[in-house]
Amino acid sequence: MSNAAGDDVSPIKLWRGSMMALAARDPFYLAVFEKEIQENPSEQEEIEALCTRCHAPAGVIASEHEGATISFRELTSGTSTNASIGRDGVTCSLCHQIRDSELGRESSFTGGFTVDFARKIYGPHANPDADPMQMFVRYTPVQSEHVQRSALCATCHSVIVPGIHGQEVVEQAPYLEWLNSSYNLEVGAALGASCQSCHMPRTNQDGTPIETAIAKYPDGLNRRGRYSKHTLIGGNSFMLRLMAANSDWVASNVAEEELLVNALLSEEHLRKSASVEVVDASVENDEATILVRIDNLAGHKLPTGYPTRRVWLHVTARDFSGQVVFESGGYDADGRIINVALDSVAHPHANEVTEGQVQIYEQVLIDAEGAPTLQALNVSTVLKDNRILPKGWSNSHGQIARIRPVGVEGDDNFEGGSDTVLYRFGASGNSELDVDVEVLYQSVPPAALDAAASFRTAASERFTSMAATIDNRPIQMAETALRF
């Protein structure tokens, strides 16, 4: 398929280099998966069922239909047809066969989607010519608007699992966050945008609507609008770059160049998700104060998804000679934040930042000993969740118990859509300062890499070896500068 400019917008071409297509080959996922089994051997079958249903769904559904399951070993080294299908990740025929059944309801979360075996392929387009698909692959295309709803994505992007004390652990909940925002189409909210609107856009790079035929056969099909690019772009460029550098091991037959292009698209996507401004700045009595506001332009918390992801503010002030007089949120060549006590524990949310402090927006899950953990089944509680709320946030929302902020008490500037932070530092003898502010993002911070390295499993050792060669410096989401 091609748009009017001749660009390739074929679903398979755009999908195959995405994290959705590579979900079952993601070496970080496999490292955590194997560790969960190692620590909970008596629950191995339950863990395998839980961890494969969203990462290897087509293989899982095919196996379930035969009364079987897919184990970790089968997924990583099995030679069966279902293992091969599983390694294809979140496939076209899986997503497009999910029925409009219980979508958006509790029963559909954590991989609770329903697929029947009627060989119907659901799509948004009216009156599709069914003959070619029936002839080539024995599927029947059927129009259904549910494939355009966020509730479809919610089936695997609302992950709620049992913790060590029997309590539920919300590993990730972008859909629930979206429900509590001004983007929620289901209640006709002001900004009105689905998950697909941003992650599967219907526009070309220049913003014009895509128009293309939706099949190559038969010849002469009319060009259609409402055509979504199957880029499925998120924010995990680090993992795409890692897999590009290890494409032989990944063995997906996707060229390294395609993965690197998708990494760049992910970084471009991140730069549309936040803005930052200096609201006020002054120097009085040898003390400088800078008021910084960060705005969340996404339809969910910033960041969202798997809880390793973090966003922070990098603020640098220089005097008239260019000498740095204050810095918060600087980082080294490994992507570790410097000038703080340790970049391996949760830093408290701050309304005011002074020397040696940094404002990091993150969700931190801890185990029974109070240590941060990557393992959802090990979680005791949420130590911190100060991720920036989406616009339209309400503290009385029906899902607030699951998605409420943690550790932001007393900060009246932390509100739906933004956070405002005061920076205060000594500025003796300075009447003029240059200030640079960056919003920075990491999907797999160094502390997460350290934790994975400590697992001492075959999968973690492989992932650690791969990650050691990948640039993990943060991605700049937004920036601003001011002289005062």
PADRENFI-289052 format. One line per 8 residues: their letters; for each residue x, y, z of C-alpha. Coordinates in steps of 0.2 Angstrom, whole numbers, plus 2048, in hexadecimal, padded with zeros to 3 digits. Example, Ala and Ser with C-alpha at 12.3 -4.5 7.8 and 13.67 -1.06 7.14 Angstrom:
2
as> 83E 7EA 827 | 844 7FB 824
***
This chain:
484
msnaagdd> 800 800 800 | 806 812 7FC | 800 823 800 | 7FE 831 7F3 | 811 835 7F5 | 816 823 7F1 | 81B 81F 803 | 819 80D 809
vspiklwr> 80B 80D 815 | 808 7FA 814 | 802 7F3 825 | 80E 7E5 825 | 81D 7F0 821 | 819 7FC 82F | 815 7EF 83C | 823 7E3 83A
gsmmalaa> 830 7EF 842 | 825 7F4 850 | 826 7EF 863 | 815 7E7 860 | 81C 7DB 853 | 82C 7D8 85E | 823 7D6 86E | 827 7C4 870
rdpfylav> 839 7C7 86B | 83D 7D5 877 | 84C 7CF 881 | 847 7DA 890 | 836 7D3 891 | 83E 7C1 88F | 84A 7C5 89D | 83C 7CB 8A9
fekeiqen> 831 7BC 8A4 | 83F 7AF 8A8 | 842 7B7 8B9 | 830 7B7 8BE | 830 7A4 8BA | 841 7A1 8C3 | 83A 7AA 8D3 | 829 7A2 8D2
pseqeeie> 82C 790 8CC | 81C 789 8D3 | 812 796 8C9 | 81B 793 8B9 | 80C 78E 8AE | 802 79D 8B4 | 810 7A9 8B1 | 813 7A2 8A0
alctrcha> 800 7A4 89C | 800 7B6 8A2 | 810 7BC 89A | 80D 7B5 889 | 7FB 7B9 886 | 7FF 7CB 881 | 811 7C9 87B | 80E 7BA 870
pagviase> 7FB 7BA 86E | 7F8 7B1 85E | 803 7A2 863 | 7FA 7A2 874 | 7E8 7A2 86C | 7ED 795 860 | 7F4 78A 86E | 7E5 78D 879
hegatisf> 7D9 787 86B | 7E3 777 86B | 7E2 775 87E | 7F5 77A 880 | 7FF 789 886 | 810 791 881 | 81E 790 88E | 82D 79B 88F
reltsgts> 838 78E 888 | 82C 78B 879 | 82A 79D 876 | 83D 7A0 875 | 843 790 86D | 834 785 868 | 832 780 856 | 81F 77D 856
tnasigrd> 814 787 84A | 80C 78F 85A | 81D 794 861 | 821 79C 850 | 811 7A5 850 | 814 7AB 862 | 825 7B2 85D | 81C 7BD 850
gvtcslch> 816 7C8 85F | 806 7D2 85D | 801 7CD 84C | 7F5 7D4 83F | 7E9 7C5 83F | 7E8 7C5 853 | 7E3 7D7 855 | 7D7 7D7 847
qirdselg> 7CE 7C8 84D | 7CB 7CE 85E | 7B8 7CF 860 | 7AE 7DE 867 | 7AB 7D4 877 | 7AD 7DC 888 | 7BA 7E8 882 | 7BD 7F6 88E
ressftgg> 7B7 7EB 89C | 7C1 7E4 8AA | 7BF 7D2 8A3 | 7C9 7D8 893 | 7D8 7DF 89C | 7E9 7D5 89E | 7E7 7CC 88E | 7D4 7C8 890
ftvdfark> 7D0 7CB 87E | 7C5 7BF 875 | 7C9 7B7 864 | 7BD 7AA 85C | 7C1 79F 84D | 7B4 7A6 841 | 7C3 7AD 836 | 7BC 7BE 836
iygphanp> 7C8 7CD 834 | 7C1 7DD 83C | 7C6 7ED 834 | 7BF 7FF 833 | 7BB 800 821 | 7A9 7FE 81A | 7A5 7F1 80C | 7B6 7E9 80A
dadpmqmf> 7B8 7DD 7FB | 7B8 7CD 804 | 7BD 7C2 7F5 | 7D0 7C4 7F5 | 7D3 7C1 808 | 7C7 7B2 808 | 7D0 7AB 7F9 | 7E2 7AE 7FF
vrytpvqs> 7E1 7AB 812 | 7CF 7A5 815 | 7CB 7B4 820 | 7BB 7BF 81E | 7BE 7D2 820 | 7B0 7DA 82B | 7AD 7EC 82F | 7AD 7F0 841
ehvqrsal> 7B1 800 84A | 7B7 7F8 85A | 7C8 7F6 852 | 7CA 809 853 | 7C6 80A 866 | 7D2 80C 874 | 7CA 7FD 87D | 7D1 7F1 870
catchsvi> 7E3 7F7 875 | 7DE 7F6 888 | 7DD 7E3 887 | 7F0 7E2 888 | 7F4 7F3 88E | 7EB 7F2 89E | 7F5 7E5 8A8 | 7EF 7E1 8B9
vpgihgqe> 7F7 7D2 8C2 | 7F7 7CB 8D3 | 805 7D1 8DF | 80E 7C7 8ED | 801 7CB 8FA | 7F2 7C7 8EF | 7EF 7D9 8EB | 7ED 7DF 8D9
vveqapyl> 7FC 7E7 8D1 | 7F9 7F3 8C2 | 809 7F1 8B8 | 803 7FC 8AB | 7F2 805 8A7 | 7F3 811 898 | 7E1 80E 894 | 7DB 812 8A5
ewlnssyn> 7E5 822 8A5 | 7DE 826 894 | 7CC 823 89B | 7D0 831 8A8 | 7D5 83E 89C | 7CE 84B 890 | 7D2 83F 881 | 7C5 832 886
levgaalg> 7BA 82F 877 | 7AF 824 881 | 7A7 833 88A | 7A9 83F 87C | 7B8 848 885 | 7BE 859 87E | 7CE 853 875 | 7C7 843 86F
ascqschm> 7D5 837 869 | 7D7 824 86A | 7E7 81A 86D | 7E7 817 85A | 7E5 829 856 | 7F7 82C 85C | 7FF 81B 85B | 7F8 817 84A
prtnqdgt> 7F5 828 842 | 7EB 82A 832 | 7F6 838 82B | 806 83A 821 | 815 842 828 | 80F 853 821 | 7FE 851 82B | 7F4 84D 81B
pietaiak> 7E8 83E 81C | 7EE 82E 815 | 7E4 827 807 | 7E7 816 7FF | 7DF 807 7F9 | 7DF 7FA 807 | 7E4 7EB 7FC | 7EF 7E8 7ED
ypdglnrr> 7E3 7DC 7E5 | 7D8 7DD 7DC | 7DF 7EC 7D1 | 7D5 7FC 7D1 | 7CF 7FD 7E3 | 7CA 80E 7E9 | 7D5 818 7F4 | 7CE 819 806
gryskhtl> 7D0 825 814 | 7D0 820 827 | 7E0 816 823 | 7EA 814 833 | 7FD 812 832 | 802 802 83B | 812 80A 842 | 80B 806 854
iggnsfml> 818 813 85A | 81C 815 86C | 82B 81B 876 | 837 80C 877 | 844 811 86A | 851 80A 876 | 84B 7F8 873 | 849 7FB 861
rlmaansd> 85B 800 85F | 860 7F1 86A | 857 7E5 85F | 85E 7EE 84F | 86F 7EB 856 | 86B 7D9 859 | 860 7D5 84A | 868 7C4 847
wvasnvae> 863 7BE 859 | 852 7C6 857 | 84F 7BC 847 | 840 7C5 842 | 846 7C8 830 | 843 7DB 832 | 852 7E5 82B | 85C 7EF 838
eellvnal> 859 7FE 82E | 846 7FC 831 | 848 7FB 844 | 853 80A 844 | 846 814 83A | 839 80F 847 | 844 814 855 | 845 825 84D
lseehlrk> 832 826 84B | 830 821 85E | 83C 830 862 | 832 83B 857 | 822 835 860 | 829 839 871 | 82D 84B 86B | 81A 84D 868
sasvevvd> 816 848 87A | 81C 856 885 | 820 868 886 | 829 873 892 | 82A 885 897 | 832 891 8A4 | 824 899 8AC | 82E 8A5 8B6
asvendea> 840 8A8 8BB | 849 8B5 8C6 | 859 8B8 8D0 | 857 8C1 8E0 | 862 8C2 8EF | 86F 8B6 8E7 | 862 8A9 8E5 | 85A 8A4 8D4
tilvridn> 849 89C 8D2 | 843 894 8C2 | 831 88E 8C0 | 82F 880 8B3 | 81F 879 8AC | 81E 868 8A3 | 80F 864 899 | 809 853 895
laghklpt> 803 852 883 | 7FF 840 883 | 7EE 837 886 | 7F5 82E 895 | 801 830 8A3 | 813 836 89E | 81B 82A 89D | 810 81B 89D
gyptrrvw> 811 808 899 | 81E 7FD 8A1 | 824 805 8B1 | 836 806 8AD | 833 816 8A3 | 837 827 8AA | 837 839 8A5 | 841 847 8AE
lhvtardf> 845 859 8AD | 857 85E 8A9 | 85A 870 8AE | 86A 879 8AB | 86F 88B 8B0 | 87E 894 8AA | 886 8A5 8AE | 88B 8B2 8A2
sgqvvfes> 89B 8A9 89F | 893 899 89B | 898 891 8AB | 88B 885 8B2 | 884 88B 8C3 | 876 87E 8C5 | 871 86E 8BD | 864 862 8C1
ggydadgr> 861 852 8B7 | 871 851 8AE | 876 840 8A8 | 886 836 8A3 | 88B 82C 894 | 881 81D 89B | 871 827 89D | 873 827 8B0
iinvalds> 86C 837 8B8 | 87B 840 8C1 | 87C 84C 8D0 | 870 841 8DA | 874 835 8E8 | 86F 826 8DE | 867 822 8CD | 860 812 8D3
vahphane> 852 816 8DF | 842 820 8DE | 845 832 8E0 | 837 83B 8EA | 82C 846 8E0 | 830 858 8E2 | 827 869 8E1 | 837 872 8E4
vtegqvqi> 848 86C 8DE | 859 872 8E5 | 86B 86D 8E3 | 86D 85A 8E2 | 85B 856 8DE | 852 852 8CE | 840 850 8C8 | 83C 83F 8C1
yeqvlida> 82B 83A 8BB | 829 827 8BD | 820 818 8C5 | 82A 80E 8D1 | 824 7FD 8D7 | 82C 7F5 8E6 | 82D 7E4 8EE | 82A 7DE 900
egaptlqa> 83C 7E4 904 | 839 7F5 8FD | 844 7F4 8EE | 83F 7F9 8DD | 83A 7EA 8D2 | 837 7E6 8C0 | 82D 7D6 8C4 | 81A 7DA 8C5
lnvstvlk> 817 7CA 8CF | 823 7D0 8DC | 81B 7E1 8DF | 816 7E5 8F1 | 810 7F7 8EE | 813 807 8E3 | 820 812 8EB | 81E 820 8DF
dnrilpkg> 814 825 8D0 | 816 838 8CC | 814 835 8B9 | 80C 845 8B1 | 7FA 843 8B0 | 7F0 845 8A0 | 7E5 854 89D | 7D4 852 8A4
wsnshgqi> 7D9 848 8B3 | 7CD 845 8C1 | 7D1 83F 8D2 | 7BF 838 8D3 | 7C0 82D 8C4 | 7B9 81B 8C6 | 7CB 813 8C3 | 7D4 820 8CE
arirpvgv> 7D9 812 8DB | 7E3 80A 8CE | 7EB 819 8C5 | 7EC 826 8D3 | 7FD 82F 8D5 | 808 82A 8E4 | 814 835 8ED | 80E 846 8E6
egddnfeg> 804 84B 8F6 | 805 85E 8F9 | 80A 863 8E8 | 7FC 86E 8E2 | 805 871 8D1 | 804 85F 8CC | 7F4 85E 8C3 | 7EB 857 8B3
gsdtvlyr> 7F6 85B 8A4 | 805 862 8AD | 811 865 8BB | 81A 874 8C0 | 82B 873 8CA | 835 881 8D2 | 848 881 8D1 | 851 88A 8DE
fgasgnse> 864 88D 8DF | 872 899 8E4 | 876 8A6 8D7 | 883 8B1 8E0 | 889 8BF 8D5 | 87E 8BA 8C6 | 873 8C7 8BF | 870 8BD 8AF
ldvdvevl> 86E 8AA 8AC | 86B 89F 89D | 85F 891 8A1 | 85C 881 897 | 84E 875 89B | 84C 864 893 | 83F 856 895 | 848 846 894
yqsvppaa> 842 834 892 | 848 822 894 | 83F 812 891 | 84C 807 89A | 856 811 8A6 | 867 80B 8AD | 85F 805 8BD | 854 7F9 8B3
ldaaasfr> 863 7F3 8AA | 86C 7F0 8BA | 85D 7E6 8C1 | 85C 7DB 8B2 | 86E 7D8 8B3 | 86C 7D1 8C5 | 85F 7C4 8BF | 86D 7B8 8BA
taaserft> 862 7AF 8AE | 867 7AA 89C | 85A 7B7 895 | 860 7C5 8A1 | 872 7C2 89C | 86E 7C2 88A | 864 7D3 88C | 872 7DB 897
smaatidn> 87F 7D6 88A | 875 7DE 87C | 870 7EE 886 | 882 7F1 88A | 886 7F7 878 | 876 802 876 | 876 815 879 | 86B 818 888
rpiqmaet> 86C 82A 889 | 85B 832 88B | 850 838 87D | 84C 84B 87D | 839 84D 87D | 838 860 87E | 843 86F 882 | 843 881 886
alrf> 850 88F 88A | 84F 8A0 893 | 85B 8AE 897 | 857 8B8 8A6
***
